[in-house]
Amino acid sequence: MTHLINESPYIKHSKVEEICRAIIREKLDAALLDRYEGALLGVLVGDTQGLQYENMTADQIRERRQGRPLVLEPFRRMNQAYTADVDCPAGLGSDDSTQTILLAESLIVDGFDPQQQFEAYREGFFSKKGIPFGENIGWGPSTIKKLEEPFLSTTLSAHSEGLITDGSLMRTAPITLWKRGTPSEIVRLAGIASAVTHNSPIAMELCSAYCLMLEDALAGKNQKEVLASIRARSNLFGRDTQEVLHTDFSTYQAPQSGKAMYHASTAFSVAIQAWLTSTTFEQAIDHAISVGGDTDTNAAIAGALSGATYGKAAIPKRWLVLNCKERFERAALALLLRNNEVA
């Protein structure tokens, strides 16, 4: 039964698969599956909501929203890859959720294979094969440049001149869903998964820290407990990452201009602040978007943590009217099954 589910991740309307999933769900920890689905869907929902406001300042977002709640609606944005305005349909996601689902499916089918991950991202961007939205929106120029180069295993080690932007932090949640229960492996593999495109020490270590926090959230710890836990383990990381982990998130002010808006440390800090100060999934996403900048990435990270904390059931149903929702749900189920196999 497990084999059938794991080897058919792209079937959308098979009655047989639907029955198999229902049987398997009955045998799984329902609360844990809700958190798994919440974490993966949290990336998708945060991305689709945040993309509508990407690259805007906090003031610009306030002016555009006029106090309205977040909704899914058509919007217009600049595509960084092609430097041209793009009319986007409601519910469109970006490279954040695209790379997340490509990583998740790679782990499910191939195990941990950095070269296969690299090829999946490259094929996703250049041929659009396998991407969930039919458009490759939001891919950063630095990531694109990296994907134009041959894969080299030597780049999987930390390098002081590696990319420090947030383009890997947004996608690494599946590492935790796959390796939950083995924190040392989560740290190691999340760092390598980052280094596939972003191999600066700060990018790699923040991916590892984020994935450890996600593991604690899946275990049912509240925000204060999760933060205390990662701070207690901050000696796993270098000085720069330790400084980020010990930020006073209650007073953190996100940069409103320049390259710092897209740093991994900024995305991490904005997302943690949004998640820490929330009591609902919707509050966390709203906060992550309201500060401006790389709003899709900030909200995707906050969405994963909030989904793991509050569960799928806490995600507003009006935000889940997305064509690729079932693909993310299938991946969450398969990752939990893979995790149970290892455990």
Contacts in CASP RR format, 6 or more apart in sequence:
PFRMAT RR
TARGET T0000
AUTHOR 0000-0000-0000
METHOD contacts of the structure
MODEL  1
MTHLINESPYIKHSKVEEICRAIIREKLDAALLDRYEGALLGVLVGDTQG
LQYENMTADQIRERRQGRPLVLEPFRRMNQAYTADVDCPAGLGSDDSTQT
ILLAESLIVDGFDPQQQFEAYREGFFSKKGIPFGENIGWGPSTIKKLEEP
FLSTTLSAHSEGLITDGSLMRTAPITLWKRGTPSEIVRLAGIASAVTHNS
PIAMELCSAYCLMLEDALAGKNQKEVLASIRARSNLFGRDTQEVLHTDFS
TYQAPQSGKAMYHASTAFSVAIQAWLTSTTFEQAIDHAISVGGDTDTNAA
IAGALSGATYGKAAIPKRWLVLNCKERFERAALALLLRNNEVA
1 20 0 8 1.000
1 23 0 8 1.000
1 24 0 8 1.000
2 24 0 8 1.000
2 337 0 8 1.000
2 341 0 8 1.000
4 16 0 8 1.000
4 17 0 8 1.000
4 20 0 8 1.000
5 17 0 8 1.000
5 20 0 8 1.000
5 21 0 8 1.000
5 24 0 8 1.000
5 330 0 8 1.000
5 333 0 8 1.000
5 334 0 8 1.000
5 337 0 8 1.000
6 108 0 8 1.000
6 109 0 8 1.000
6 334 0 8 1.000
6 337 0 8 1.000
6 338 0 8 1.000
7 109 0 8 1.000
8 14 0 8 1.000
8 17 0 8 1.000
9 105 0 8 1.000
9 108 0 8 1.000
9 109 0 8 1.000
9 327 0 8 1.000
9 330 0 8 1.000
9 331 0 8 1.000
9 334 0 8 1.000
10 327 0 8 1.000
11 17 0 8 1.000
12 326 0 8 1.000
12 327 0 8 1.000
21 330 0 8 1.000
21 333 0 8 1.000
24 333 0 8 1.000
24 337 0 8 1.000
25 33 0 8 1.000
25 333 0 8 1.000
28 336 0 8 1.000
28 337 0 8 1.000
28 340 0 8 1.000
32 218 0 8 1.000
32 336 0 8 1.000
33 332 0 8 1.000
33 333 0 8 1.000
33 336 0 8 1.000
34 311 0 8 1.000
34 312 0 8 1.000
34 313 0 8 1.000
35 217 0 8 1.000
35 218 0 8 1.000
35 220 0 8 1.000
35 307 0 8 1.000
35 308 0 8 1.000
35 309 0 8 1.000
35 311 0 8 1.000
35 312 0 8 1.000
36 177 0 8 1.000
36 218 0 8 1.000
36 308 0 8 1.000
36 332 0 8 1.000
36 333 0 8 1.000
36 335 0 8 1.000
36 336 0 8 1.000
37 311 0 8 1.000
37 312 0 8 1.000
37 328 0 8 1.000
37 329 0 8 1.000
37 332 0 8 1.000
37 333 0 8 1.000
38 307 0 8 1.000
38 308 0 8 1.000
38 310 0 8 1.000
38 311 0 8 1.000
38 312 0 8 1.000
38 314 0 8 1.000
38 315 0 8 1.000
38 332 0 8 1.000
39 173 0 8 1.000
39 176 0 8 1.000
39 177 0 8 1.000
39 214 0 8 1.000
39 217 0 8 1.000
39 218 0 8 1.000
39 303 0 8 1.000
39 304 0 8 1.000
39 305 0 8 1.000
39 307 0 8 1.000
39 308 0 8 1.000
39 311 0 8 1.000
39 332 0 8 1.000
40 100 0 8 1.000
40 104 0 8 1.000
40 173 0 8 1.000
40 174 0 8 1.000
40 177 0 8 1.000
40 304 0 8 1.000
40 328 0 8 1.000
40 329 0 8 1.000
40 331 0 8 1.000
40 332 0 8 1.000
40 335 0 8 1.000
41 307 0 8 1.000
41 312 0 8 1.000
41 315 0 8 1.000
41 320 0 8 1.000
41 325 0 8 1.000
41 328 0 8 1.000
41 329 0 8 1.000
41 332 0 8 1.000
42 281 0 8 1.000
42 300 0 8 1.000
42 303 0 8 1.000
42 304 0 8 1.000
42 306 0 8 1.000
42 307 0 8 1.000
42 315 0 8 1.000
43 96 0 8 1.000
43 97 0 8 1.000
43 100 0 8 1.000
43 170 0 8 1.000
43 171 0 8 1.000
43 173 0 8 1.000
43 300 0 8 1.000
43 301 0 8 1.000
43 303 0 8 1.000
43 304 0 8 1.000
43 328 0 8 1.000
44 93 0 8 1.000
44 97 0 8 1.000
44 100 0 8 1.000
44 101 0 8 1.000
44 300 0 8 1.000
44 322 0 8 1.000
44 324 0 8 1.000
44 325 0 8 1.000
44 328 0 8 1.000
45 285 0 8 1.000
45 303 0 8 1.000
45 315 0 8 1.000
45 319 0 8 1.000
45 320 0 8 1.000
45 322 0 8 1.000
46 285 0 8 1.000
46 288 0 8 1.000
46 296 0 8 1.000
46 299 0 8 1.000
46 300 0 8 1.000
46 302 0 8 1.000
46 303 0 8 1.000
47 93 0 8 1.000
47 94 0 8 1.000
47 96 0 8 1.000
47 97 0 8 1.000
47 170 0 8 1.000
47 296 0 8 1.000
47 297 0 8 1.000
47 299 0 8 1.000
47 300 0 8 1.000
48 72 0 8 1.000
48 91 0 8 1.000
48 92 0 8 1.000
48 93 0 8 1.000
48 97 0 8 1.000
48 296 0 8 1.000
48 319 0 8 1.000
48 322 0 8 1.000
49 70 0 8 1.000
49 72 0 8 1.000
49 285 0 8 1.000
49 289 0 8 1.000
49 296 0 8 1.000
49 299 0 8 1.000
49 319 0 8 1.000
50 285 0 8 1.000
50 288 0 8 1.000
50 289 0 8 1.000
50 295 0 8 1.000
50 296 0 8 1.000
50 298 0 8 1.000
50 299 0 8 1.000
50 300 0 8 1.000
51 75 0 8 1.000
51 77 0 8 1.000
51 88 0 8 1.000
51 92 0 8 1.000
51 93 0 8 1.000
51 94 0 8 1.000
51 137 0 8 1.000
51 138 0 8 1.000
51 295 0 8 1.000
51 296 0 8 1.000
52 73 0 8 1.000
52 75 0 8 1.000
52 77 0 8 1.000
52 88 0 8 1.000
52 295 0 8 1.000
53 61 0 8 1.000
53 64 0 8 1.000
53 289 0 8 1.000
53 292 0 8 1.000
53 295 0 8 1.000
54 77 0 8 1.000
54 94 0 8 1.000
54 138 0 8 1.000
54 293 0 8 1.000
54 294 0 8 1.000
54 295 0 8 1.000
54 296 0 8 1.000
55 77 0 8 1.000
55 78 0 8 1.000
55 293 0 8 1.000
55 294 0 8 1.000
55 295 0 8 1.000
56 64 0 8 1.000
56 292 0 8 1.000
56 293 0 8 1.000
56 295 0 8 1.000
57 256 0 8 1.000
57 257 0 8 1.000
57 292 0 8 1.000
57 293 0 8 1.000
58 254 0 8 1.000
58 256 0 8 1.000
58 290 0 8 1.000
58 291 0 8 1.000
58 292 0 8 1.000
60 292 0 8 1.000
61 289 0 8 1.000
61 290 0 8 1.000
61 292 0 8 1.000
61 295 0 8 1.000
62 290 0 8 1.000
69 286 0 8 1.000
70 282 0 8 1.000
70 285 0 8 1.000
70 286 0 8 1.000
70 289 0 8 1.000
70 319 0 8 1.000
71 318 0 8 1.000
72 90 0 8 1.000
72 91 0 8 1.000
72 318 0 8 1.000
72 319 0 8 1.000
72 321 0 8 1.000
72 322 0 8 1.000
73 90 0 8 1.000
74 87 0 8 1.000
74 88 0 8 1.000
74 89 0 8 1.000
74 90 0 8 1.000
75 88 0 8 1.000
75 90 0 8 1.000
76 85 0 8 1.000
76 86 0 8 1.000
76 87 0 8 1.000
76 88 0 8 1.000
77 85 0 8 1.000
77 86 0 8 1.000
77 88 0 8 1.000
77 137 0 8 1.000
78 84 0 8 1.000
78 85 0 8 1.000
78 86 0 8 1.000
79 85 0 8 1.000
79 86 0 8 1.000
79 137 0 8 1.000
79 138 0 8 1.000
80 138 0 8 1.000
80 139 0 8 1.000
80 140 0 8 1.000
80 141 0 8 1.000
81 125 0 8 1.000
81 136 0 8 1.000
81 138 0 8 1.000
81 139 0 8 1.000
81 140 0 8 1.000
81 141 0 8 1.000
81 144 0 8 1.000
86 135 0 8 1.000
86 137 0 8 1.000
88 135 0 8 1.000
88 137 0 8 1.000
91 321 0 8 1.000
91 322 0 8 1.000
92 133 0 8 1.000
92 135 0 8 1.000
92 137 0 8 1.000
93 132 0 8 1.000
93 133 0 8 1.000
93 137 0 8 1.000
93 296 0 8 1.000
94 137 0 8 1.000
94 138 0 8 1.000
94 139 0 8 1.000
94 296 0 8 1.000
95 125 0 8 1.000
95 136 0 8 1.000
95 137 0 8 1.000
95 138 0 8 1.000
95 139 0 8 1.000
95 140 0 8 1.000
95 143 0 8 1.000
95 167 0 8 1.000
95 170 0 8 1.000
96 170 0 8 1.000
96 171 0 8 1.000
96 296 0 8 1.000
96 297 0 8 1.000
96 300 0 8 1.000
97 132 0 8 1.000
97 133 0 8 1.000
97 300 0 8 1.000
97 324 0 8 1.000
97 328 0 8 1.000
98 124 0 8 1.000
98 131 0 8 1.000
98 132 0 8 1.000
98 133 0 8 1.000
98 136 0 8 1.000
99 121 0 8 1.000
99 167 0 8 1.000
99 170 0 8 1.000
99 171 0 8 1.000
100 170 0 8 1.000
100 171 0 8 1.000
100 173 0 8 1.000
100 174 0 8 1.000
100 300 0 8 1.000
101 132 0 8 1.000
101 324 0 8 1.000
101 327 0 8 1.000
101 328 0 8 1.000
101 331 0 8 1.000
102 117 0 8 1.000
102 120 0 8 1.000
102 121 0 8 1.000
102 124 0 8 1.000
102 130 0 8 1.000
102 131 0 8 1.000
103 117 0 8 1.000
103 120 0 8 1.000
103 171 0 8 1.000
103 172 0 8 1.000
103 174 0 8 1.000
103 175 0 8 1.000
103 193 0 8 1.000
104 174 0 8 1.000
104 177 0 8 1.000
104 328 0 8 1.000
104 331 0 8 1.000
104 332 0 8 1.000
104 335 0 8 1.000
105 120 0 8 1.000
105 331 0 8 1.000
106 113 0 8 1.000
106 116 0 8 1.000
106 117 0 8 1.000
106 120 0 8 1.000
107 174 0 8 1.000
107 175 0 8 1.000
107 178 0 8 1.000
107 335 0 8 1.000
107 338 0 8 1.000
108 178 0 8 1.000
108 331 0 8 1.000
108 334 0 8 1.000
108 335 0 8 1.000
108 338 0 8 1.000
110 116 0 8 1.000
111 178 0 8 1.000
112 178 0 8 1.000
112 189 0 8 1.000
112 192 0 8 1.000
112 193 0 8 1.000
114 151 0 8 1.000
114 153 0 8 1.000
114 156 0 8 1.000
114 192 0 8 1.000
114 193 0 8 1.000
114 195 0 8 1.000
114 196 0 8 1.000
115 151 0 8 1.000
115 153 0 8 1.000
117 193 0 8 1.000
117 196 0 8 1.000
118 147 0 8 1.000
118 151 0 8 1.000
118 196 0 8 1.000
118 197 0 8 1.000
119 151 0 8 1.000
121 143 0 8 1.000
121 147 0 8 1.000
121 196 0 8 1.000
121 197 0 8 1.000
122 147 0 8 1.000
123 129 0 8 1.000
123 130 0 8 1.000
124 130 0 8 1.000
124 131 0 8 1.000
124 136 0 8 1.000
125 131 0 8 1.000
125 136 0 8 1.000
125 139 0 8 1.000
125 144 0 8 1.000
125 147 0 8 1.000
126 147 0 8 1.000
128 134 0 8 1.000
128 135 0 8 1.000
128 136 0 8 1.000
132 323 0 8 1.000
132 324 0 8 1.000
132 327 0 8 1.000
133 323 0 8 1.000
133 324 0 8 1.000
138 296 0 8 1.000
140 165 0 8 1.000
140 167 0 8 1.000
142 163 0 8 1.000
142 165 0 8 1.000
143 163 0 8 1.000
143 167 0 8 1.000
143 197 0 8 1.000
143 198 0 8 1.000
146 163 0 8 1.000
146 197 0 8 1.000
147 197 0 8 1.000
155 195 0 8 1.000
155 196 0 8 1.000
155 199 0 8 1.000
156 192 0 8 1.000
156 195 0 8 1.000
156 196 0 8 1.000
156 199 0 8 1.000
157 195 0 8 1.000
157 199 0 8 1.000
158 195 0 8 1.000
158 199 0 8 1.000
158 200 0 8 1.000
158 201 0 8 1.000
158 204 0 8 1.000
159 199 0 8 1.000
159 200 0 8 1.000
160 200 0 8 1.000
160 201 0 8 1.000
161 200 0 8 1.000
162 198 0 8 1.000
162 199 0 8 1.000
162 200 0 8 1.000
162 203 0 8 1.000
163 197 0 8 1.000
163 198 0 8 1.000
163 199 0 8 1.000
163 200 0 8 1.000
163 203 0 8 1.000
164 198 0 8 1.000
164 200 0 8 1.000
164 202 0 8 1.000
164 203 0 8 1.000
164 263 0 8 1.000
164 264 0 8 1.000
164 265 0 8 1.000
165 198 0 8 1.000
165 203 0 8 1.000
165 262 0 8 1.000
165 263 0 8 1.000
165 264 0 8 1.000
166 203 0 8 1.000
166 262 0 8 1.000
166 263 0 8 1.000
166 264 0 8 1.000
166 266 0 8 1.000
166 267 0 8 1.000
166 268 0 8 1.000
166 294 0 8 1.000
166 297 0 8 1.000
167 197 0 8 1.000
167 198 0 8 1.000
167 203 0 8 1.000
167 264 0 8 1.000
167 297 0 8 1.000
168 193 0 8 1.000
168 194 0 8 1.000
168 195 0 8 1.000
168 196 0 8 1.000
168 197 0 8 1.000
168 198 0 8 1.000
168 203 0 8 1.000
168 204 0 8 1.000
168 207 0 8 1.000
168 264 0 8 1.000
169 194 0 8 1.000
169 203 0 8 1.000
169 206 0 8 1.000
169 207 0 8 1.000
169 210 0 8 1.000
169 264 0 8 1.000
169 267 0 8 1.000
169 268 0 8 1.000
169 297 0 8 1.000
169 301 0 8 1.000
170 267 0 8 1.000
170 296 0 8 1.000
170 297 0 8 1.000
170 300 0 8 1.000
170 301 0 8 1.000
171 193 0 8 1.000
172 190 0 8 1.000
172 191 0 8 1.000
172 193 0 8 1.000
172 194 0 8 1.000
172 207 0 8 1.000
172 210 0 8 1.000
172 211 0 8 1.000
173 210 0 8 1.000
173 211 0 8 1.000
173 214 0 8 1.000
173 304 0 8 1.000
174 331 0 8 1.000
174 335 0 8 1.000
175 186 0 8 1.000
175 189 0 8 1.000
175 190 0 8 1.000
175 193 0 8 1.000
175 207 0 8 1.000
175 211 0 8 1.000
176 186 0 8 1.000
176 190 0 8 1.000
176 211 0 8 1.000
176 212 0 8 1.000
176 214 0 8 1.000
176 215 0 8 1.000
176 218 0 8 1.000
177 218 0 8 1.000
177 332 0 8 1.000
177 335 0 8 1.000
177 336 0 8 1.000
177 339 0 8 1.000
178 335 0 8 1.000
178 338 0 8 1.000
178 339 0 8 1.000
179 185 0 8 1.000
179 186 0 8 1.000
179 189 0 8 1.000
179 339 0 8 1.000
179 342 0 8 1.000
180 186 0 8 1.000
180 215 0 8 1.000
180 218 0 8 1.000
180 339 0 8 1.000
181 215 0 8 1.000
181 339 0 8 1.000
181 343 0 8 1.000
182 342 0 8 1.000
183 212 0 8 1.000
183 215 0 8 1.000
186 208 0 8 1.000
186 211 0 8 1.000
186 212 0 8 1.000
186 215 0 8 1.000
187 208 0 8 1.000
187 211 0 8 1.000
187 212 0 8 1.000
187 236 0 8 1.000
188 208 0 8 1.000
190 204 0 8 1.000
190 207 0 8 1.000
190 208 0 8 1.000
190 210 0 8 1.000
190 211 0 8 1.000
191 204 0 8 1.000
191 205 0 8 1.000
191 207 0 8 1.000
191 208 0 8 1.000
192 204 0 8 1.000
193 207 0 8 1.000
194 203 0 8 1.000
194 204 0 8 1.000
194 207 0 8 1.000
194 208 0 8 1.000
195 204 0 8 1.000
198 204 0 8 1.000
198 264 0 8 1.000
200 264 0 8 1.000
201 238 0 8 1.000
201 240 0 8 1.000
201 241 0 8 1.000
202 240 0 8 1.000
202 241 0 8 1.000
202 244 0 8 1.000
202 264 0 8 1.000
202 265 0 8 1.000
203 264 0 8 1.000
205 237 0 8 1.000
205 238 0 8 1.000
205 240 0 8 1.000
205 241 0 8 1.000
206 241 0 8 1.000
206 244 0 8 1.000
206 264 0 8 1.000
206 265 0 8 1.000
206 268 0 8 1.000
207 264 0 8 1.000
208 236 0 8 1.000
208 237 0 8 1.000
209 230 0 8 1.000
209 237 0 8 1.000
209 241 0 8 1.000
209 245 0 8 1.000
209 268 0 8 1.000
210 268 0 8 1.000
210 301 0 8 1.000
210 305 0 8 1.000
212 229 0 8 1.000
212 230 0 8 1.000
212 233 0 8 1.000
213 226 0 8 1.000
213 227 0 8 1.000
213 229 0 8 1.000
213 230 0 8 1.000
213 272 0 8 1.000
213 305 0 8 1.000
214 304 0 8 1.000
214 305 0 8 1.000
214 308 0 8 1.000
216 225 0 8 1.000
216 226 0 8 1.000
216 229 0 8 1.000
216 230 0 8 1.000
217 226 0 8 1.000
217 305 0 8 1.000
217 307 0 8 1.000
217 308 0 8 1.000
217 309 0 8 1.000
218 308 0 8 1.000
220 309 0 8 1.000
221 229 0 8 1.000
222 309 0 8 1.000
223 275 0 8 1.000
223 276 0 8 1.000
223 309 0 8 1.000
224 276 0 8 1.000
227 249 0 8 1.000
227 272 0 8 1.000
227 276 0 8 1.000
230 245 0 8 1.000
231 245 0 8 1.000
231 246 0 8 1.000
234 241 0 8 1.000
234 242 0 8 1.000
234 245 0 8 1.000
234 246 0 8 1.000
235 242 0 8 1.000
237 245 0 8 1.000
240 265 0 8 1.000
244 265 0 8 1.000
244 268 0 8 1.000
244 269 0 8 1.000
247 269 0 8 1.000
247 272 0 8 1.000
249 269 0 8 1.000
249 272 0 8 1.000
249 273 0 8 1.000
249 276 0 8 1.000
249 277 0 8 1.000
250 273 0 8 1.000
250 276 0 8 1.000
250 277 0 8 1.000
252 269 0 8 1.000
252 270 0 8 1.000
252 273 0 8 1.000
254 261 0 8 1.000
254 266 0 8 1.000
254 269 0 8 1.000
254 270 0 8 1.000
254 291 0 8 1.000
254 292 0 8 1.000
254 293 0 8 1.000
255 261 0 8 1.000
255 266 0 8 1.000
256 292 0 8 1.000
256 293 0 8 1.000
260 266 0 8 1.000
261 292 0 8 1.000
261 293 0 8 1.000
261 294 0 8 1.000
262 293 0 8 1.000
262 294 0 8 1.000
262 297 0 8 1.000
266 294 0 8 1.000
267 294 0 8 1.000
267 297 0 8 1.000
267 298 0 8 1.000
267 301 0 8 1.000
268 301 0 8 1.000
270 288 0 8 1.000
270 291 0 8 1.000
270 298 0 8 1.000
270 302 0 8 1.000
271 288 0 8 1.000
271 298 0 8 1.000
271 299 0 8 1.000
271 301 0 8 1.000
271 302 0 8 1.000
271 303 0 8 1.000
271 305 0 8 1.000
272 302 0 8 1.000
272 305 0 8 1.000
273 287 0 8 1.000
274 283 0 8 1.000
274 284 0 8 1.000
274 285 0 8 1.000
274 287 0 8 1.000
274 288 0 8 1.000
274 291 0 8 1.000
274 298 0 8 1.000
274 299 0 8 1.000
274 302 0 8 1.000
274 306 0 8 1.000
275 284 0 8 1.000
275 288 0 8 1.000
275 302 0 8 1.000
275 303 0 8 1.000
275 305 0 8 1.000
275 306 0 8 1.000
275 309 0 8 1.000
277 283 0 8 1.000
277 284 0 8 1.000
277 287 0 8 1.000
278 284 0 8 1.000
278 287 0 8 1.000
278 306 0 8 1.000
280 310 0 8 1.000
280 314 0 8 1.000
281 303 0 8 1.000
281 306 0 8 1.000
281 307 0 8 1.000
281 310 0 8 1.000
281 311 0 8 1.000
281 314 0 8 1.000
281 315 0 8 1.000
281 316 0 8 1.000
282 316 0 8 1.000
284 302 0 8 1.000
284 303 0 8 1.000
284 305 0 8 1.000
284 306 0 8 1.000
285 299 0 8 1.000
285 302 0 8 1.000
285 303 0 8 1.000
285 306 0 8 1.000
287 302 0 8 1.000
288 295 0 8 1.000
288 298 0 8 1.000
288 299 0 8 1.000
288 301 0 8 1.000
288 302 0 8 1.000
288 303 0 8 1.000
289 295 0 8 1.000
289 298 0 8 1.000
289 299 0 8 1.000
291 298 0 8 1.000
292 298 0 8 1.000
306 314 0 8 1.000
307 314 0 8 1.000
307 315 0 8 1.000
END
